[in-house]
Amino acid sequence: MKGIVFSFKKAKLGIKGFRRITFSDMRYFLKRYGITILFSAVLLFGLASGSVYAQSSNIDLLDSLDFLFTTNLDARLAQNPVGTFCACFASDFIFLFSVFLLGLTPWGAFIMPFIILFKGFGTGITAGYLFAVHKFAGIGFYLLILLPGTFLFCAALINFCSKAFVFSKEMLVFTFGKYPPSQTLRSKAVSLSSYFMASLILSFLAALIDAVLWTLLAGMFNF
């Protein structure tokens, strides 16, 4: 019996003892993380599109988007740490709350990718704007001050979107499908609310990181 088990384990191993990745492994990976990967790809596409668009966009339009994205450095640099924190957290809250509301609707799953795309587009606009106006100093400003908080929030947003997407899909099946979901929607709604609170905590930390970095490091750059 030991010989059979040992042979089976050896058959699963590739060269130098590494386990070969099978089709079932890939299917399991895509089933579990496919939505997260899709939203990440949409965010990156929006990031690239926003970076390109910022090179030729109107400065007045960029300033008008400052409530959601950092496109008006003069106004942001004039704020105190509390103002910076509130501005960052308010922007992040709008995105998270929008996803939360969409997750509670049957049609929300069709709109969430556009929320992620818009967030990526705005983030790309910020990076592209800093490079277009301030060149490499702007890129350094983005990497040192804006990127840490932005990365943390985007990770939280993508993770929460994947949870809200699944619940919205369950709502769609419950509304138009022939068979009800295997679990009650109430328990899943409670779980979605828990993920929302966790995402808000991460957004709070991201805004706090932004405020600290703006306060400590923004003075190093002469814009």
C-alpha positions in Angstrom: 0.0 0.0 0.0 2.9 2.4 0.8 4.3 1.7 -2.6 1.1 2.7 -4.4 0.8 5.9 -2.4 4.5 6.7 -3.0 4.1 6.1 -6.7 1.1 8.3 -6.9 2.9 11.2 -5.2 5.9 10.8 -7.5 3.7 10.9 -10.5 2.4 14.3 -9.4 5.9 15.7 -9.1 7.7 17.2 -12.0 11.5 17.8 -12.5 13.5 18.2 -9.3 10.5 17.4 -7.1 8.3 20.4 -8.1 4.6 19.6 -8.5 3.3 19.9 -12.0 0.5 22.4 -12.5 -2.5 20.5 -13.9 -5.6 21.7 -15.8 -7.7 21.2 -12.6 -5.3 23.4 -10.7 -5.7 26.2 -13.3 -9.4 25.8 -13.3 -9.5 26.0 -9.5 -7.3 29.1 -9.5 -9.4 30.9 -12.1 -12.6 29.9 -10.3 -11.3 31.3 -7.0 -9.4 34.4 -8.2 -10.7 35.0 -11.7 -12.9 38.0 -10.7 -10.0 39.5 -8.8 -7.7 39.1 -11.8 -10.3 40.6 -14.1 -10.8 43.6 -11.9 -7.0 44.0 -11.6 -6.6 43.9 -15.4 -9.4 46.5 -15.8 -7.7 48.8 -13.2 -4.3 48.5 -15.0 -6.0 49.3 -18.3 -7.6 52.4 -16.8 -4.3 53.4 -15.3 -2.5 53.2 -18.7 -5.4 55.0 -20.4 -5.4 57.8 -17.9 -1.6 58.2 -18.1 -1.9 58.7 -21.8 -4.9 61.0 -21.6 -3.2 63.3 -19.0 -0.5 64.2 -21.5 -2.9 66.2 -23.6 -5.8 67.0 -21.3 -7.0 70.5 -20.3 -5.7 71.8 -17.0 -9.1 73.1 -16.1 -10.6 69.6 -16.5 -7.9 68.1 -14.3 -8.5 70.6 -11.6 -12.2 69.8 -11.6 -11.4 66.1 -10.9 -9.4 67.0 -7.8 -12.2 65.9 -5.4 -11.8 62.3 -6.6 -8.2 62.3 -7.7 -5.0 64.3 -6.9 -4.8 66.6 -9.8 -4.4 70.0 -8.2 -1.2 70.0 -6.3 -1.4 73.7 -5.3 -4.7 73.2 -3.4 -3.5 69.9 -1.8 -0.2 71.4 -0.7 -2.0 74.3 1.0 -4.0 71.9 3.1 -3.1 70.9 6.7 -2.7 67.2 7.6 -6.4 66.9 8.7 -7.6 68.4 5.4 -5.4 66.1 3.4 -6.7 63.1 5.4 -10.3 64.1 4.9 -9.9 64.7 1.2 -8.3 61.3 0.7 -10.7 59.4 2.8 -13.8 61.1 1.3 -12.6 60.2 -2.2 -12.0 56.6 -1.2 -15.3 56.4 0.7 -17.3 57.4 -2.4 -15.8 54.5 -4.5 -16.3 51.9 -1.7 -19.9 53.0 -0.9 -20.8 53.0 -4.6 -19.6 49.5 -4.9 -21.5 48.5 -1.8 -24.7 49.9 -3.1 -24.2 48.2 -6.5 -23.5 44.9 -4.8 -26.9 45.0 -3.3 -28.6 45.2 -6.7 -29.0 42.5 -9.4 -27.5 44.8 -12.1 -24.6 46.0 -10.0 -22.3 43.3 -11.4 -22.5 44.9 -14.9 -21.5 48.4 -13.6 -18.7 47.5 -11.1 -16.1 47.1 -13.9 -16.7 50.7 -14.9 -16.2 51.8 -11.3 -12.8 50.1 -11.3 -12.0 51.4 -14.8 -12.8 55.0 -13.6 -10.6 54.6 -10.5 -7.7 53.3 -12.6 -8.3 56.1 -15.2 -8.2 58.8 -12.5 -5.1 57.2 -10.9 -3.4 57.2 -14.3 -4.4 60.8 -14.8 -2.7 61.8 -11.6 0.5 59.9 -12.5 0.5 61.2 -16.1 -0.3 64.8 -14.9 2.7 64.8 -12.5 5.0 63.5 -15.2 3.7 65.9 -17.9 4.0 69.0 -15.7 6.9 68.2 -13.4 8.8 65.4 -15.3 10.9 63.1 -13.1 10.4 65.2 -10.0 6.7 64.5 -10.4 7.3 60.8 -10.8 9.4 60.8 -7.6 6.6 62.7 -5.8 4.1 60.1 -7.0 6.2 57.1 -6.0 7.2 58.5 -2.5 4.0 60.2 -1.5 1.0 59.0 -3.5 1.7 55.4 -4.4 1.7 53.8 -0.9 -1.8 54.9 0.0 -3.1 54.5 -3.5 -1.8 51.0 -3.8 -3.4 50.0 -0.4 -6.7 51.4 -1.3 -6.8 49.9 -4.8 -6.0 46.5 -3.4 -8.9 47.0 -0.9 -11.2 48.2 -3.6 -10.5 45.3 -6.0 -10.9 42.7 -3.2 -14.2 44.3 -2.1 -15.4 44.6 -5.7 -14.9 40.8 -6.1 -17.0 40.1 -3.1 -19.7 42.6 -4.1 -19.7 41.2 -7.6 -20.4 37.7 -6.4 -23.3 38.9 -4.2 -24.8 40.9 -7.0 -24.6 37.9 -9.2 -26.5 35.9 -6.5 -29.1 38.6 -6.5 -29.5 38.3 -10.2 -29.9 34.6 -10.0 -32.4 35.0 -7.1 -34.4 37.5 -9.1 -34.5 35.9 -12.5 -33.3 32.3 -12.0 -35.5 29.3 -11.6 -33.6 28.0 -8.5 -32.8 30.0 -5.4 -29.2 30.2 -4.2 -27.8 27.5 -1.9 -27.4 29.9 1.0 -29.7 32.6 2.3 -29.1 36.1 0.9 -29.3 37.5 4.5 -26.2 35.7 5.6 -24.4 36.7 2.4 -25.5 40.3 2.9 -24.1 40.3 6.4 -20.8 38.9 5.1 -20.7 41.7 2.4 -21.3 44.3 5.1 -18.4 42.9 7.0 -16.1 43.1 4.0 -17.3 46.7 3.5 -16.3 47.6 7.1 -12.9 45.9 6.6 -12.4 47.8 3.4 -13.3 51.1 5.1 -10.7 50.4 7.8 -8.1 49.8 5.0 -9.2 53.0 3.4 -8.8 54.8 6.7 -5.2 53.5 6.9 -4.5 54.5 3.3 -5.8 58.0 3.9 -3.7 58.2 7.1 -0.6 57.1 5.2 -1.3 59.8 2.5 -1.7 62.5 5.2 1.5 61.5 7.0 3.6 61.3 3.7 2.2 64.6 2.5 3.1 66.2 5.8 6.6 64.8 6.1 7.8 64.6 2.5 5.9 67.0 0.3 8.2 69.8 1.3 11.1 68.1 -0.3 9.6 68.9 -3.8 9.6 72.4 -5.2 6.7 72.7 -7.5 
